[in-house]
Amino acid sequence: MCRGELSVLGEGYFCEVCPRTYRLHAGIPDFRVFPDPYLNWQEDRERTEIVLKALDKYKLEELLEYYWSFSDITPVDLRAKFIRSVRLGEARARRSVEMLHEQNGKRSGPKKRILEIGSGTGNFLAEAVGGYEKVVGVDIAMRWLHVSRRRFMDRGLPVPALVCCCAEFLPFAEASFDVITMTSTLEFTADQEKVMSECERVLDSRGTLYINSVNRFSLASDPYAYLWGVGFLPRSLQAKYVYWRRGAHYKTKTLSQAELNRIARIKFASVKFNLPDVSQTVVNELSPLTRFQVRIYQFLKRLPLFPSVFRQIGPGWDVVLHKS
């Protein structure tokens, strides 16, 4: 929290200024200042123990099914959708890695150090681990960091550095990374402006921040509640509406293009909103109606007038930000 030096201990790290000890949990350091919005400290510890006991027994998809069988906050009808999303995560991650390489080719200097904020089940890390000298994944949920270890085990990949922390309090020195990526993460953070500030702080002067985020005013259904029109409601009513319709807790703050642009430009000189593509692997898993809608979207966004319209009402963006 004070951004001072940390002393390395056998069981974790110690800050002499605060003073405060940050311990390891099964090898992963825990630098959290506050818990994630869905589970408190004790609940997260209990779920993490469930994951650790099953980590060597199940492959990733089986582990997720087992994990969600203990969940009392995720409705049964949404669990299968979430598992499918995790299964398709690597296809989306490959597209993100390709886009990053394309963007980095336009900037001077090699990009060797990459940080993913909200690494979740590790889909992006699994694609990036061979392409950068330093790969670090952080997440506010200890349980998901341990779940992600199963993905690397399944693929025979070395487990990259995993750190449990809040995006608003990154435990890294200034200019520690060349690239930071956030996919479907910013909308779950408690203080989005502070997240932007932290990203700017730990990025190199020529660094790139890549954000994939959902559009609050999208004409598509909300991808976290699987309901249409959530973003058009006042924020004070969104969670109540989702609970009424789905019986699920909704603690998400999606942003409009104007809102995201405003908070991004406080710290970043260059902010570019791109319309994302959808990989064919993902399209093949969609329902016939949704596949048709995606094809219409992909066709229209190539026409002259539609990109500016879709930035306002489309499903979301790939946002590329530079400090200078």
C-alpha atoms as a printed R data frame, in Angstrom:
    type eleno elety resid chain resno       x       y       z
1   ATOM     1    CA   MET     A     1   0.000   0.000   0.000
2   ATOM     2    CA   CYS     A     2   2.928   2.345   0.683
3   ATOM     3    CA   ARG     A     3   4.739   1.105  -2.464
4   ATOM     4    CA   GLY     A     4   7.880   0.582  -0.430
5   ATOM     5    CA   GLU     A     5  10.438  -2.204  -0.556
6   ATOM     6    CA   LEU     A     6   9.444  -5.663   0.643
7   ATOM     7    CA   SER     A     7  11.627  -8.061   2.566
8   ATOM     8    CA   VAL     A     8  11.434 -11.694   1.489
9   ATOM     9    CA   LEU     A     9  10.512 -14.115   4.269
10  ATOM    10    CA   GLY     A    10  10.280 -17.885   4.230
11  ATOM    11    CA   GLU     A    11   6.483 -17.723   4.380
12  ATOM    12    CA   GLY     A    12   5.949 -14.570   2.337
13  ATOM    13    CA   TYR     A    13   6.897 -10.897   2.328
14  ATOM    14    CA   PHE     A    14   7.169  -8.186   4.963
15  ATOM    15    CA   CYS     A    15   6.831  -4.404   4.643
16  ATOM    16    CA   GLU     A    16   8.761  -2.565   7.335
17  ATOM    17    CA   VAL     A    17   7.001   0.737   6.660
18  ATOM    18    CA   CYS     A    18   3.388  -0.390   7.100
19  ATOM    19    CA   PRO     A    19   4.309  -2.825   8.932
20  ATOM    20    CA   ARG     A    20   2.512  -5.741   7.357
21  ATOM    21    CA   THR     A    21   3.175  -9.355   6.435
22  ATOM    22    CA   TYR     A    22   1.921 -10.798   3.150
23  ATOM    23    CA   ARG     A    23   1.905 -14.586   3.247
24  ATOM    24    CA   LEU     A    24   2.067 -17.292   0.637
25  ATOM    25    CA   HIS     A    25  -0.876 -19.601   0.036
26  ATOM    26    CA   ALA     A    26   0.293 -22.881  -1.489
27  ATOM    27    CA   GLY     A    27   3.066 -20.942  -3.185
28  ATOM    28    CA   ILE     A    28   1.040 -17.908  -4.338
29  ATOM    29    CA   PRO     A    29   1.650 -14.602  -2.528
30  ATOM    30    CA   ASP     A    30  -1.429 -12.849  -1.156
31  ATOM    31    CA   PHE     A    31  -1.135  -9.051  -1.428
32  ATOM    32    CA   ARG     A    32  -4.867  -8.278  -1.292
33  ATOM    33    CA   VAL     A    33  -6.022  -5.131   0.469
34  ATOM    34    CA   PHE     A    34  -9.676  -6.176   0.290
35  ATOM    35    CA   PRO     A    35 -11.493  -9.355  -0.867
36  ATOM    36    CA   ASP     A    36 -13.264  -9.822  -4.173
37  ATOM    37    CA   PRO     A    37 -16.877  -8.626  -4.452
38  ATOM    38    CA   TYR     A    38 -18.434 -12.091  -4.427
39  ATOM    39    CA   LEU     A    39 -16.780 -13.889  -1.507
40  ATOM    40    CA   ASN     A    40 -15.312 -12.592   1.743
41  ATOM    41    CA   TRP     A    41 -11.876 -13.642   3.062
42  ATOM    42    CA   GLN     A    42 -13.097 -16.774   4.850
43  ATOM    43    CA   GLU     A    43 -15.332 -17.900   1.986
44  ATOM    44    CA   ASP     A    44 -12.499 -17.505  -0.503
45  ATOM    45    CA   ARG     A    45 -10.173 -19.537   1.732
46  ATOM    46    CA   GLU     A    46 -12.764 -22.297   1.981
47  ATOM    47    CA   ARG     A    47 -13.304 -22.400  -1.788
48  ATOM    48    CA   THR     A    48  -9.556 -22.349  -2.380
49  ATOM    49    CA   GLU     A    49  -9.134 -25.405  -0.158
50  ATOM    50    CA   ILE     A    50 -11.819 -27.186  -2.195
51  ATOM    51    CA   VAL     A    51  -9.833 -26.419  -5.361
52  ATOM    52    CA   LEU     A    52  -6.511 -27.531  -3.888
53  ATOM    53    CA   LYS     A    53  -7.905 -30.872  -2.703
54  ATOM    54    CA   ALA     A    54  -9.274 -31.592  -6.189
55  ATOM    55    CA   LEU     A    55  -6.467 -30.052  -8.254
56  ATOM    56    CA   ASP     A    56  -4.692 -33.338  -8.963
57  ATOM    57    CA   LYS     A    57  -7.896 -35.332  -9.486
58  ATOM    58    CA   TYR     A    58  -9.635 -33.540 -12.351
59  ATOM    59    CA   LYS     A    59  -8.889 -31.948 -15.694
60  ATOM    60    CA   LEU     A    60  -9.815 -28.279 -15.975
61  ATOM    61    CA   GLU     A    61 -13.413 -28.629 -17.154
62  ATOM    62    CA   GLU     A    62 -14.136 -31.359 -14.598
63  ATOM    63    CA   LEU     A    63 -12.515 -29.224 -11.903
64  ATOM    64    CA   LEU     A    64 -14.801 -26.325 -12.789
65  ATOM    65    CA   GLU     A    65 -17.882 -28.521 -12.648
66  ATOM    66    CA   TYR     A    66 -16.764 -29.830  -9.267
67  ATOM    67    CA   TYR     A    67 -16.009 -26.322  -8.002
68  ATOM    68    CA   TRP     A    68 -19.340 -24.868  -9.063
69  ATOM    69    CA   SER     A    69 -21.199 -27.740  -7.425
70  ATOM    70    CA   PHE     A    70 -20.229 -26.037  -4.134
71  ATOM    71    CA   SER     A    71 -21.389 -22.592  -5.238
72  ATOM    72    CA   ASP     A    72 -24.493 -21.097  -3.688
73  ATOM    73    CA   ILE     A    73 -24.186 -17.771  -5.538
74  ATOM    74    CA   THR     A    74 -24.122 -19.081  -9.125
75  ATOM    75    CA   PRO     A    75 -27.510 -20.314 -10.420
76  ATOM    76    CA   VAL     A    76 -27.423 -23.822 -11.877
77  ATOM    77    CA   ASP     A    77 -28.564 -22.658 -15.320
78  ATOM    78    CA   LEU     A    78 -25.627 -20.233 -15.551
79  ATOM    79    CA   ARG     A    79 -22.886 -22.676 -14.533
80  ATOM    80    CA   ALA     A    80 -22.877 -24.490 -17.881
81  ATOM    81    CA   LYS     A    81 -22.638 -21.143 -19.683
82  ATOM    82    CA   PHE     A    82 -19.684 -20.087 -17.538
83  ATOM    83    CA   ILE     A    83 -17.904 -23.403 -18.106
84  ATOM    84    CA   ARG     A    84 -18.416 -23.081 -21.858
85  ATOM    85    CA   SER     A    85 -16.983 -19.576 -21.684
86  ATOM    86    CA   VAL     A    86 -13.889 -20.906 -19.899
87  ATOM    87    CA   ARG     A    87 -13.534 -23.686 -22.471
88  ATOM    88    CA   LEU     A    88 -13.559 -21.139 -25.295
89  ATOM    89    CA   GLY     A    89 -11.251 -18.796 -23.421
90  ATOM    90    CA   GLU     A    90  -8.073 -19.944 -25.153
91  ATOM    91    CA   ALA     A    91  -9.553 -19.280 -28.602
92  ATOM    92    CA   ARG     A    92 -10.340 -15.716 -27.530
93  ATOM    93    CA   ALA     A    93  -6.907 -15.462 -25.905
94  ATOM    94    CA   ARG     A    94  -5.164 -16.434 -29.151
95  ATOM    95    CA   ARG     A    95  -6.933 -13.573 -30.891
96  ATOM    96    CA   SER     A    96  -5.812 -11.212 -28.123
97  ATOM    97    CA   VAL     A    97  -2.192 -12.364 -28.361
98  ATOM    98    CA   GLU     A    98  -2.233 -11.906 -32.141
99  ATOM    99    CA   MET     A    99  -3.666  -8.409 -31.760
100 ATOM   100    CA   LEU     A   100  -1.020  -7.513 -29.188
101 ATOM   101    CA   HIS     A   101   1.786  -8.681 -31.475
102 ATOM   102    CA   GLU     A   102   0.310  -6.591 -34.288
103 ATOM   103    CA   GLN     A   103   0.035  -3.520 -32.054
104 ATOM   104    CA   ASN     A   104   3.513  -4.011 -30.593
105 ATOM   105    CA   GLY     A   105   4.997  -4.170 -34.067
106 ATOM   106    CA   LYS     A   106   3.910  -0.574 -34.546
107 ATOM   107    CA   ARG     A   107   5.773   0.613 -31.443
108 ATOM   108    CA   SER     A   108   9.536   0.887 -31.059
109 ATOM   109    CA   GLY     A   109  11.402  -1.496 -28.772
110 ATOM   110    CA   PRO     A   110  10.825  -5.169 -27.872
111 ATOM   111    CA   LYS     A   111   7.939  -6.106 -25.600
112 ATOM   112    CA   LYS     A   112   9.300  -8.634 -23.139
113 ATOM   113    CA   ARG     A   113   7.400  -8.156 -19.866
114 ATOM   114    CA   ILE     A   114   3.649  -8.718 -19.772
115 ATOM   115    CA   LEU     A   115   1.141  -8.540 -16.920
116 ATOM   116    CA   GLU     A   116  -2.417  -9.817 -17.071
117 ATOM   117    CA   ILE     A   117  -4.830  -8.279 -14.574
118 ATOM   118    CA   GLY     A   118  -7.729 -10.610 -13.839
119 ATOM   119    CA   SER     A   119  -5.992 -13.728 -15.139
120 ATOM   120    CA   GLY     A   120  -8.843 -15.978 -13.958
121 ATOM   121    CA   THR     A   121  -8.481 -19.526 -15.249
122 ATOM   122    CA   GLY     A   122  -5.289 -18.688 -17.136
123 ATOM   123    CA   ASN     A   123  -6.448 -18.805 -20.752
124 ATOM   124    CA   PHE     A   124  -4.446 -15.752 -21.850
125 ATOM   125    CA   LEU     A   125  -1.396 -16.710 -19.787
126 ATOM   126    CA   ALA     A   126  -1.337 -20.149 -21.423
127 ATOM   127    CA   GLU     A   127  -1.101 -18.491 -24.849
128 ATOM   128    CA   ALA     A   128   1.400 -15.815 -23.798
129 ATOM   129    CA   VAL     A   129   3.795 -17.842 -21.663
130 ATOM   130    CA   GLY     A   130   6.025 -18.815 -24.594
131 ATOM   131    CA   GLY     A   131   6.139 -15.413 -26.250
132 ATOM   132    CA   TYR     A   132   7.486 -13.158 -23.488
133 ATOM   133    CA   GLU     A   133  10.473 -13.298 -21.167
134 ATOM   134    CA   LYS     A   134   8.401 -12.317 -18.132
135 ATOM   135    CA   VAL     A   135   4.733 -13.332 -17.785
136 ATOM   136    CA   VAL     A   136   2.782 -12.504 -14.621
137 ATOM   137    CA   GLY     A   137  -0.882 -13.103 -13.862
138 ATOM   138    CA   VAL     A   138  -2.768 -11.410 -11.027
139 ATOM   139    CA   ASP     A   139  -6.282 -11.938  -9.748
140 ATOM   140    CA   ILE     A   140  -8.211 -10.835  -6.671
141 ATOM   141    CA   ALA     A   141  -9.567 -14.383  -6.184
142 ATOM   142    CA   MET     A   142  -7.040 -16.855  -4.806
143 ATOM   143    CA   ARG     A   143  -9.301 -19.743  -5.799
144 ATOM   144    CA   TRP     A   144  -9.125 -18.857  -9.513
145 ATOM   145    CA   LEU     A   145  -5.353 -18.568  -9.480
146 ATOM   146    CA   HIS     A   146  -5.131 -22.140  -8.199
147 ATOM   147    CA   VAL     A   147  -7.758 -23.288 -10.726
148 ATOM   148    CA   SER     A   148  -5.590 -21.794 -13.469
149 ATOM   149    CA   ARG     A   149  -2.713 -24.068 -12.441
150 ATOM   150    CA   ARG     A   150  -4.785 -26.977 -13.757
151 ATOM   151    CA   ARG     A   151  -4.862 -25.410 -17.234
152 ATOM   152    CA   PHE     A   152  -1.055 -25.322 -17.353
153 ATOM   153    CA   MET     A   153  -0.855 -28.878 -16.014
154 ATOM   154    CA   ASP     A   154  -3.267 -30.071 -18.718
155 ATOM   155    CA   ARG     A   155  -1.173 -28.451 -21.455
156 ATOM   156    CA   GLY     A   156   2.205 -29.397 -20.029
157 ATOM   157    CA   LEU     A   157   3.197 -25.748 -19.622
158 ATOM   158    CA   PRO     A   158   5.294 -24.190 -16.855
159 ATOM   159    CA   VAL     A   159   3.161 -22.252 -14.381
160 ATOM   160    CA   PRO     A   160   3.944 -18.523 -14.737
161 ATOM   161    CA   ALA     A   161   4.229 -16.169 -11.776
162 ATOM   162    CA   LEU     A   162   0.795 -15.894 -10.145
163 ATOM   163    CA   VAL     A   163  -0.015 -13.160  -7.627
164 ATOM   164    CA   CYS     A   164  -3.191 -12.569  -5.618
165 ATOM   165    CA   CYS     A   165  -3.828  -8.838  -5.321
166 ATOM   166    CA   CYS     A   166  -6.247  -5.997  -5.996
167 ATOM   167    CA   ALA     A   167  -5.976  -4.215  -9.345
168 ATOM   168    CA   GLU     A   168  -6.184  -0.949  -7.402
169 ATOM   169    CA   PHE     A   169  -3.026  -1.857  -5.419
170 ATOM   170    CA   LEU     A   170  -0.569  -3.620  -7.731
171 ATOM   171    CA   PRO     A   171   2.465  -4.901  -5.776
172 ATOM   172    CA   PHE     A   172   4.999  -3.950  -8.446
173 ATOM   173    CA   ALA     A   173   7.526  -1.162  -8.861
174 ATOM   174    CA   GLU     A   174   7.147   1.592 -11.435
175 ATOM   175    CA   ALA     A   175   7.883   0.664 -15.066
176 ATOM   176    CA   SER     A   176   7.860  -3.083 -14.324
177 ATOM   177    CA   PHE     A   177   6.047  -4.100 -17.530
178 ATOM   178    CA   ASP     A   178   5.968  -3.351 -21.250
179 ATOM   179    CA   VAL     A   179   2.409  -4.643 -21.734
180 ATOM   180    CA   ILE     A   180  -0.626  -4.952 -19.462
181 ATOM   181    CA   THR     A   181  -3.771  -6.712 -20.562
182 ATOM   182    CA   MET     A   182  -7.243  -6.864 -19.001
183 ATOM   183    CA   THR     A   183 -10.015  -8.961 -20.515
184 ATOM   184    CA   SER     A   184 -13.495  -8.766 -18.992
185 ATOM   185    CA   THR     A   185 -11.929  -7.435 -15.796
186 ATOM   186    CA   LEU     A   186 -12.242  -3.652 -15.551
187 ATOM   187    CA   GLU     A   187 -16.012  -3.894 -15.108
188 ATOM   188    CA   PHE     A   188 -15.533  -5.998 -11.956
189 ATOM   189    CA   THR     A   189 -13.087  -3.686 -10.176
190 ATOM   190    CA   ALA     A   190 -14.076  -1.470  -7.250
191 ATOM   191    CA   ASP     A   191 -12.349   1.744  -8.395
192 ATOM   192    CA   GLN     A   192 -11.858   1.894 -12.146
193 ATOM   193    CA   GLU     A   193 -10.012   5.215 -12.159
194 ATOM   194    CA   LYS     A   194  -7.519   3.901  -9.610
195 ATOM   195    CA   VAL     A   195  -6.992   0.776 -11.725
196 ATOM   196    CA   MET     A   196  -6.072   3.019 -14.652
197 ATOM   197    CA   SER     A   197  -3.687   4.954 -12.441
198 ATOM   198    CA   GLU     A   198  -1.969   1.773 -11.264
199 ATOM   199    CA   CYS     A   199  -1.619   0.484 -14.815
200 ATOM   200    CA   GLU     A   200   0.011   3.737 -15.864
201 ATOM   201    CA   ARG     A   201   2.390   3.567 -12.895
202 ATOM   202    CA   VAL     A   202   3.718   0.051 -13.510
203 ATOM   203    CA   LEU     A   203   3.981   0.432 -17.298
204 ATOM   204    CA   ASP     A   204   7.195   1.452 -19.011
205 ATOM   205    CA   SER     A   205   7.167   4.871 -20.699
206 ATOM   206    CA   ARG     A   206   6.585   3.163 -24.075
207 ATOM   207    CA   GLY     A   207   4.205   0.616 -22.592
208 ATOM   208    CA   THR     A   208   0.831  -0.536 -23.899
209 ATOM   209    CA   LEU     A   209  -2.366  -1.240 -21.986
210 ATOM   210    CA   TYR     A   210  -4.865  -3.471 -23.728
211 ATOM   211    CA   ILE     A   211  -8.434  -3.658 -22.410
212 ATOM   212    CA   ASN     A   212 -11.205  -5.859 -23.702
213 ATOM   213    CA   SER     A   213 -14.423  -4.619 -22.122
214 ATOM   214    CA   VAL     A   214 -18.177  -4.904 -22.457
215 ATOM   215    CA   ASN     A   215 -20.215  -1.913 -23.621
216 ATOM   216    CA   ARG     A   216 -22.803  -0.816 -21.073
217 ATOM   217    CA   PHE     A   217 -25.154   0.374 -23.821
218 ATOM   218    CA   SER     A   218 -24.811  -2.650 -26.073
219 ATOM   219    CA   LEU     A   219 -27.881  -3.814 -27.949
220 ATOM   220    CA   ALA     A   220 -26.730  -7.377 -27.264
221 ATOM   221    CA   SER     A   221 -27.574  -9.153 -24.032
222 ATOM   222    CA   ASP     A   222 -25.381  -8.664 -20.975
223 ATOM   223    CA   PRO     A   223 -22.727 -11.445 -21.100
224 ATOM   224    CA   TYR     A   224 -22.567 -11.778 -17.305
225 ATOM   225    CA   ALA     A   225 -26.301 -11.977 -16.583
226 ATOM   226    CA   TYR     A   226 -27.419 -13.286 -19.997
227 ATOM   227    CA   LEU     A   227 -30.182 -10.676 -20.011
228 ATOM   228    CA   TRP     A   228 -30.951  -7.860 -22.423
229 ATOM   229    CA   GLY     A   229 -31.110  -4.216 -21.386
230 ATOM   230    CA   VAL     A   230 -29.286  -4.380 -18.042
231 ATOM   231    CA   GLY     A   231 -26.922  -1.532 -18.955
232 ATOM   232    CA   PHE     A   232 -29.771   0.809 -19.903
233 ATOM   233    CA   LEU     A   233 -31.137   0.692 -16.359
234 ATOM   234    CA   PRO     A   234 -29.902   3.120 -13.686
235 ATOM   235    CA   ARG     A   235 -26.998   1.477 -11.888
236 ATOM   236    CA   SER     A   236 -28.956   1.493  -8.634
237 ATOM   237    CA   LEU     A   237 -31.507  -0.887 -10.221
238 ATOM   238    CA   GLN     A   238 -29.249  -3.224 -12.219
239 ATOM   239    CA   ALA     A   239 -28.423  -5.679  -9.430
240 ATOM   240    CA   LYS     A   240 -32.062  -5.817  -8.293
241 ATOM   241    CA   TYR     A   241 -33.244  -6.508 -11.821
242 ATOM   242    CA   VAL     A   242 -30.713  -9.304 -12.392
243 ATOM   243    CA   TYR     A   243 -31.548 -10.925  -9.064
244 ATOM   244    CA   TRP     A   244 -35.260 -10.734  -9.869
245 ATOM   245    CA   ARG     A   245 -34.793 -12.298 -13.304
246 ATOM   246    CA   ARG     A   246 -31.910 -14.710 -12.641
247 ATOM   247    CA   GLY     A   247 -31.607 -15.116  -8.896
248 ATOM   248    CA   ALA     A   248 -27.944 -14.167  -9.341
249 ATOM   249    CA   HIS     A   249 -25.811 -11.501  -7.656
250 ATOM   250    CA   TYR     A   250 -24.715  -8.792 -10.097
251 ATOM   251    CA   LYS     A   251 -21.748  -6.715  -8.963
252 ATOM   252    CA   THR     A   252 -20.580  -5.462 -12.324
253 ATOM   253    CA   LYS     A   253 -20.065  -1.893 -13.522
254 ATOM   254    CA   THR     A   254 -19.941  -1.918 -17.293
255 ATOM   255    CA   LEU     A   255 -18.970   1.368 -18.933
256 ATOM   256    CA   SER     A   256 -20.112   3.243 -22.011
257 ATOM   257    CA   GLN     A   257 -17.554   4.347 -24.587
258 ATOM   258    CA   ALA     A   258 -17.728   7.906 -23.253
259 ATOM   259    CA   GLU     A   259 -17.205   6.768 -19.647
260 ATOM   260    CA   LEU     A   260 -14.264   4.522 -20.466
261 ATOM   261    CA   ASN     A   261 -12.688   7.147 -22.701
262 ATOM   262    CA   ARG     A   262 -12.957   9.752 -19.935
263 ATOM   263    CA   ILE     A   263 -11.238   7.720 -17.228
264 ATOM   264    CA   ALA     A   264  -8.628   6.346 -19.664
265 ATOM   265    CA   ARG     A   265  -7.515   9.796 -20.835
266 ATOM   266    CA   ILE     A   266  -6.789  10.916 -17.281
267 ATOM   267    CA   LYS     A   267  -3.594   8.836 -17.403
268 ATOM   268    CA   PHE     A   268  -3.081   7.815 -21.047
269 ATOM   269    CA   ALA     A   269  -2.249  10.114 -23.958
270 ATOM   270    CA   SER     A   270  -3.492   7.736 -26.662
271 ATOM   271    CA   VAL     A   271  -6.768   5.802 -26.451
272 ATOM   272    CA   LYS     A   272  -8.060   3.862 -29.446
273 ATOM   273    CA   PHE     A   273 -11.324   1.884 -29.515
274 ATOM   274    CA   ASN     A   274 -11.298  -1.070 -31.927
275 ATOM   275    CA   LEU     A   275 -14.198  -3.357 -32.722
276 ATOM   276    CA   PRO     A   276 -13.273  -6.931 -31.787
277 ATOM   277    CA   ASP     A   277 -13.438  -9.902 -34.109
278 ATOM   278    CA   VAL     A   278 -14.927 -13.209 -33.032
279 ATOM   279    CA   SER     A   279 -12.834 -16.325 -33.699
280 ATOM   280    CA   GLN     A   280 -14.424 -19.096 -35.737
281 ATOM   281    CA   THR     A   281 -13.878 -21.518 -32.840
282 ATOM   282    CA   VAL     A   282 -16.105 -19.369 -30.653
283 ATOM   283    CA   VAL     A   283 -18.685 -18.847 -33.417
284 ATOM   284    CA   ASN     A   284 -19.020 -22.614 -33.905
285 ATOM   285    CA   GLU     A   285 -20.083 -23.008 -30.258
286 ATOM   286    CA   LEU     A   286 -22.884 -20.444 -30.476
287 ATOM   287    CA   SER     A   287 -26.553 -21.086 -31.127
288 ATOM   288    CA   PRO     A   288 -27.722 -20.788 -34.763
289 ATOM   289    CA   LEU     A   289 -29.454 -17.471 -34.022
290 ATOM   290    CA   THR     A   290 -26.389 -16.016 -32.299
291 ATOM   291    CA   ARG     A   291 -24.115 -17.238 -35.113
292 ATOM   292    CA   PHE     A   292 -26.345 -15.413 -37.584
293 ATOM   293    CA   GLN     A   293 -26.198 -12.235 -35.491
294 ATOM   294    CA   VAL     A   294 -22.391 -12.439 -35.296
295 ATOM   295    CA   ARG     A   295 -22.114 -12.811 -39.064
296 ATOM   296    CA   ILE     A   296 -24.325  -9.742 -39.568
297 ATOM   297    CA   TYR     A   297 -22.195  -7.805 -37.070
298 ATOM   298    CA   GLN     A   298 -18.937  -8.837 -38.736
299 ATOM   299    CA   PHE     A   299 -20.283  -7.861 -42.166
300 ATOM   300    CA   LEU     A   300 -21.716  -4.495 -41.125
301 ATOM   301    CA   LYS     A   301 -18.680  -3.353 -39.138
302 ATOM   302    CA   ARG     A   302 -16.642  -3.420 -42.350
303 ATOM   303    CA   LEU     A   303 -18.938  -0.890 -44.020
304 ATOM   304    CA   PRO     A   304 -17.990   2.806 -43.869
305 ATOM   305    CA   LEU     A   305 -20.611   4.187 -41.466
306 ATOM   306    CA   PHE     A   306 -21.173   1.262 -39.118
307 ATOM   307    CA   PRO     A   307 -17.935   1.199 -37.069
308 ATOM   308    CA   SER     A   308 -18.751   4.533 -35.398
309 ATOM   309    CA   VAL     A   309 -22.277   3.269 -34.663
310 ATOM   310    CA   PHE     A   310 -21.040  -0.037 -33.234
311 ATOM   311    CA   ARG     A   311 -18.615   1.764 -30.942
312 ATOM   312    CA   GLN     A   312 -21.696   3.268 -29.310
313 ATOM   313    CA   ILE     A   313 -24.105   0.311 -29.296
314 ATOM   314    CA   GLY     A   314 -21.951  -2.726 -30.138
315 ATOM   315    CA   PRO     A   315 -21.112  -5.518 -27.663
316 ATOM   316    CA   GLY     A   316 -17.736  -4.085 -26.624
317 ATOM   317    CA   TRP     A   317 -14.266  -3.048 -27.675
318 ATOM   318    CA   ASP     A   318 -10.587  -3.868 -27.840
319 ATOM   319    CA   VAL     A   319  -9.130  -0.674 -26.395
320 ATOM   320    CA   VAL     A   320  -5.441   0.084 -26.918
321 ATOM   321    CA   LEU     A   321  -3.871   2.724 -24.667
322 ATOM   322    CA   HIS     A   322  -0.373   4.253 -24.729
323 ATOM   323    CA   LYS     A   323   1.276   6.488 -22.142
324 ATOM   324    CA   SER     A   324   2.898   8.631 -24.849
